[in-house]
């Protein structure tokens, strides 16, 4: 089901190799599969995931930006 859902999402997005896509939850089941399918199509993928998952995200081709934590007010 994960692969079917991811495949349907990528098809619905109608992206090409010139596209840049942001994937939220990129280290999860569907998000991770979407990331891989988009990279297979040649897309640049900005992957949002927890810092603990950055290695996985980068390993499968996503760019995992690191943000500075905000000060609590």
N, C-alpha and C positions, 0 to 999 in steps of 0.2 A: 504494500500500500504506500509506503514511503516513496519508493521510486516512481510510482504512477503519479502521485500527488506532485512530486518535484518536476517530473516531465511535463505535466499539464500546466504548471505554473510558468515554466520556461517557454512553452509554446504560446501561452496567453500573453506573455510579455513582449513577444515579437521583437527580440533583440538581434543584433548582428555583431560581427567582429569589431565594429567601431564603437560599440556601446560600453558605457561604464554603468555598473549596477551595484546598488547597495543591498546587501543581504543581511537582514536582522536575524539573529539566532543562528548564525552560520556554523556553529559547532554542533547543533542538534541534528536529529535524524533527517528531517525534510530540508532544513537550511543547509546542512552539509552536502546533501545530494544536489540541491540547487546550485550551490557554489561550484561543485565539480562539473555539472552539466554546462554551466555558463562558461567556465574556463575551457571546456572542450570546444565550445563555439567560438572561442577566441576573445571573449569579453574580458574587460578589466573588472575585477570584483573587489569592492570595498566591503570587507566582512566585519560585522559587529558581533562580538562574542566576549565572554568573560576573559580576563587576562590569563586565567588558568588554561584556556583553550587556544591561545595565540599560536602555539607551536603546531597544533593540528591544522588550524586555518591557513597558516603559511605553507605548511607541507603540501596541502592540496591546491595551492596557487592563489589563495586570497591575500589581500593586503589588509592587515589588521592594525588600524591606527591606534596609537596610545594617546589617551587624553589625560591631562593633569586633573587630579581630583579637585572638585570645587570645595571651597571653604564652607563649612556649615554656618548658617546664620541663625 
